[in-house]
Amino acid sequence: MVRLSTMVLLAGVILLFIPIPPITTILGIIVILLGISLRLLTNW
């Protein structure tokens, strides 16, 4: 089973490649940081 944090990280990477630069770049970075924080907080 895939972890939620992995799915969030993948969603962030996909958002970085959508060609609407200002909005998706910011959202992609925020989603990637959320995925990293989920991974750190849930898997010590």
Contacts in CASP RR format, 6 or more apart in sequence:
PFRMAT RR
TARGET T0000
AUTHOR 0000-0000-0000
METHOD contacts of the structure
MODEL  1
MVRLSTMVLLAGVILLFIPIPPITTILGIIVILLGISLRLLTNW
3 39 0 8 1.000
4 38 0 8 1.000
5 35 0 8 1.000
5 36 0 8 1.000
5 38 0 8 1.000
5 39 0 8 1.000
5 42 0 8 1.000
5 43 0 8 1.000
6 39 0 8 1.000
8 31 0 8 1.000
8 32 0 8 1.000
8 34 0 8 1.000
8 35 0 8 1.000
8 38 0 8 1.000
9 31 0 8 1.000
9 32 0 8 1.000
9 35 0 8 1.000
9 36 0 8 1.000
9 39 0 8 1.000
11 28 0 8 1.000
11 31 0 8 1.000
12 27 0 8 1.000
12 28 0 8 1.000
12 29 0 8 1.000
12 31 0 8 1.000
12 32 0 8 1.000
13 28 0 8 1.000
13 32 0 8 1.000
15 24 0 8 1.000
15 25 0 8 1.000
15 27 0 8 1.000
15 28 0 8 1.000
15 31 0 8 1.000
16 24 0 8 1.000
16 25 0 8 1.000
16 28 0 8 1.000
16 29 0 8 1.000
16 32 0 8 1.000
18 24 0 8 1.000
END
